[in-house]
Amino acid sequence: VSMLGECNWVRNVRAAGGRATLRRRRARPVRLVEIPVEERAPVIRQYVKRVPGGRPHIPVDRHEPVGAFETIAANYPVFRVVPL
């Protein structure tokens, strides 16, 4: 979930056709597949429940129903990580 909405990393991933490298202990190539707007609300809701640092950036309380997240889903790109 892009907690900052449309930002540079989102544009870069789209320009690269979804190819990216995740780095934690080691670098690993992945493909990021963008989730359609109509499927984002439940994912964003789970994100704000699990990621306290993202809450200030998303203007819906984590206790709200999924419907409240549907109204903002178009503003927050969501990607599925697919290992290569």
Residue pairs with C-beta under 8 A, 6 or more apart in sequence:
1 43
1 44
1 47
1 51
1 54
1 76
1 77
1 78
1 79
2 9
2 10
2 76
2 77
2 78
2 79
3 47
3 51
3 53
3 54
3 57
3 58
3 76
4 57
5 75
5 76
5 77
6 75
6 77
10 77
13 19
13 20
13 32
13 79
14 34
18 31
18 32
18 33
18 34
18 79
19 29
19 30
19 31
19 32
20 29
20 30
20 31
20 32
21 27
21 28
21 29
21 30
22 28
22 30
22 81
28 83
28 84
29 84
30 81
30 82
30 83
30 84
31 81
31 82
31 84
32 79
32 80
32 81
32 82
33 79
33 80
33 82
34 77
34 78
34 79
35 43
35 78
35 79
35 80
37 73
37 74
38 73
39 78
40 69
40 73
40 74
40 76
40 78
41 66
41 67
41 69
41 70
41 73
42 66
42 69
43 78
44 58
44 60
44 69
44 72
44 73
44 76
44 78
45 60
45 62
45 64
45 66
45 69
47 54
47 58
48 54
48 55
48 58
48 60
48 62
49 62
55 62
58 72
58 76
59 72
60 68
60 69
60 71
60 72
61 68
